[in-house]
Amino acid sequence: MLRSIVLLAVSVTTLAVTQAHADVYKDVDANGNVKYTDKPQTLPAELINVRTQKTDVVAMQERQEAEMKRMQESNAARQQTAARGADDKAAAQLSAKDKAERCTKARERYDSYMTSQRLYESQKDGERRYLSDAELTAARTNAKTAMEELCK
């Protein structure tokens, strides 16, 4: 019984090895079609030297994992760059909007100072202290300087 199992195992292994190393022939039929086969129909067929090698599954998986990791890192870097660009653009728009608002307020303050005959400061007790002519001129000059600086 044991002898027949060993004999069966040897014959199966031999059969598998012979099929793995089968010859491949290139055959061209009457219509000019090229066929590759292990059993040519006509005998002046060209024997093709085919070299095969067993695929190393572990090495292939490691290469795929390395490639996936590289692609993920590349994608993450691309997303960070895009996010940074979007943040910079939003900050530029915000600063441009903020600058425009400051310019508008400075212009309104200057116009108000120029059209007002009297300016005052509010005191802590709610009383008003009106500015003198020299203080009024200085306030107008400062408002004009601020407006020119903010509205460049």
C-alpha positions as CSV (number, residue, x, y, z in Angstrom):
1,M,0.0,0.0,0.0
2,L,2.7,2.4,1.0
3,R,4.7,1.4,-2.1
4,S,1.7,2.2,-4.4
5,I,1.3,5.6,-2.8
6,V,4.9,6.5,-3.3
7,L,4.8,5.3,-6.9
8,L,1.7,7.4,-7.5
9,A,3.3,10.4,-5.9
10,V,6.5,10.0,-8.1
11,S,4.4,9.6,-11.3
12,V,2.3,12.7,-10.6
13,T,5.5,14.7,-9.9
14,T,7.1,13.4,-13.0
15,L,4.0,14.3,-15.1
16,A,3.9,17.8,-13.6
17,V,7.6,18.3,-14.4
18,T,7.3,17.2,-18.0
19,Q,4.3,19.4,-18.6
20,A,6.1,22.4,-17.1
21,H,8.9,21.9,-19.6
22,A,6.9,21.3,-22.7
23,D,8.1,22.6,-26.0
24,V,6.5,25.5,-27.8
25,Y,6.2,25.7,-31.5
26,K,5.5,28.6,-33.8
27,D,3.4,27.6,-36.8
28,V,2.2,29.7,-39.8
29,D,-0.9,28.3,-41.6
30,A,-1.8,28.7,-45.2
31,N,-3.6,32.1,-44.6
32,G,-0.5,33.5,-42.9
33,N,-1.9,33.3,-39.3
34,V,0.7,32.6,-36.6
35,K,-0.2,30.0,-34.0
36,Y,1.8,29.0,-31.0
37,T,1.2,25.4,-29.8
38,D,2.8,22.5,-28.1
39,K,1.6,20.1,-30.9
40,P,2.1,21.6,-34.4
41,Q,-0.2,20.3,-37.2
42,T,2.5,20.6,-39.8
43,L,6.1,19.6,-39.2
44,P,8.3,22.2,-40.5
45,A,7.3,24.2,-37.4
46,E,9.8,26.5,-35.6
47,L,10.7,25.4,-32.0
48,I,10.6,28.5,-29.7
49,N,12.9,28.6,-26.7
50,V,10.6,29.8,-23.9
51,R,12.1,30.4,-20.5
52,T,9.8,30.7,-17.6
53,Q,10.5,31.3,-14.0
54,K,8.4,30.8,-10.9
55,T,6.8,33.9,-9.6
56,D,8.0,34.9,-6.1
57,V,4.7,35.9,-4.6
58,V,6.2,37.4,-1.4
59,A,8.6,39.6,-3.5
60,M,5.7,40.7,-5.7
61,Q,3.5,41.6,-2.7
62,E,6.4,43.6,-1.2
63,R,6.9,45.5,-4.5
64,Q,3.1,46.2,-4.7
65,E,3.1,47.4,-1.1
66,A,6.1,49.6,-1.7
67,E,4.5,51.1,-4.8
68,M,1.2,51.7,-2.9
69,K,3.1,53.4,-0.1
70,R,4.9,55.6,-2.6
71,M,1.7,56.5,-4.3
72,Q,0.0,57.3,-1.0
73,E,2.9,59.5,0.1
74,S,2.8,61.3,-3.3
75,N,-0.9,61.8,-3.0
76,A,-0.6,63.1,0.6
77,A,2.1,65.5,-0.5
78,R,0.0,66.7,-3.4
79,Q,-3.0,67.2,-1.1
80,Q,-0.8,69.2,1.4
81,T,0.5,71.4,-1.4
82,A,-3.1,72.0,-2.7
83,A,-4.3,72.8,0.9
84,R,-1.4,75.1,1.4
85,G,-2.1,76.9,-1.9
86,A,-5.8,77.2,-1.0
87,D,-4.9,78.6,2.5
88,D,-2.5,81.1,0.9
89,K,-5.1,82.1,-1.6
90,A,-7.7,82.5,1.2
91,A,-5.3,84.5,3.3
92,A,-4.5,86.8,0.4
93,Q,-8.2,87.3,-0.3
94,L,-8.8,88.0,3.4
95,S,-5.9,90.4,3.7
96,A,-7.0,92.1,0.4
97,K,-10.6,92.4,1.8
98,D,-9.3,93.5,5.2
99,K,-7.1,96.1,3.5
100,A,-10.0,97.4,1.4
101,E,-12.2,97.7,4.5
102,R,-9.4,99.6,6.4
103,C,-9.0,101.9,3.5
104,T,-12.7,102.6,3.3
105,K,-12.9,103.4,7.1
106,A,-9.8,105.6,6.9
107,R,-11.3,107.5,4.0
108,E,-14.6,107.9,5.8
109,R,-12.8,109.1,8.9
110,Y,-10.8,111.7,6.9
111,D,-13.9,112.9,5.1
112,S,-15.6,113.2,8.5
113,Y,-12.7,115.2,9.9
114,M,-12.6,117.5,6.9
115,T,-16.3,118.3,6.8
116,S,-16.7,118.7,10.6
117,Q,-16.2,122.2,12.0
118,R,-15.7,120.9,15.5
119,L,-14.3,117.6,16.7
120,Y,-14.4,116.3,20.2
121,E,-13.1,113.6,22.5
122,S,-15.4,111.7,24.8
123,Q,-14.4,111.9,28.5
124,K,-14.7,109.2,31.1
125,D,-17.7,110.9,32.7
126,G,-19.5,111.2,29.3
127,E,-18.6,114.8,28.8
128,R,-17.2,116.1,25.5
129,R,-13.9,117.9,25.2
130,Y,-13.7,119.9,21.9
131,L,-10.4,120.0,20.1
132,S,-8.6,123.3,19.7
133,D,-7.8,124.6,16.2
134,A,-4.2,123.2,16.4
135,E,-5.5,119.8,17.6
136,L,-8.1,119.8,14.8
137,T,-5.4,120.5,12.2
138,A,-3.2,117.7,13.7
139,A,-6.1,115.3,13.7
140,R,-6.9,116.0,10.1
141,T,-3.2,115.7,9.1
142,N,-3.0,112.3,10.9
143,A,-6.2,111.1,9.3
144,K,-4.9,112.1,5.9
145,T,-1.6,110.3,6.5
146,A,-3.4,107.2,7.8
147,M,-5.7,107.2,4.7
148,E,-2.8,107.5,2.3
149,E,-0.9,104.7,4.0
150,L,-3.9,102.3,4.1
151,C,-5.1,103.1,0.6
152,K,-1.8,102.5,-1.3
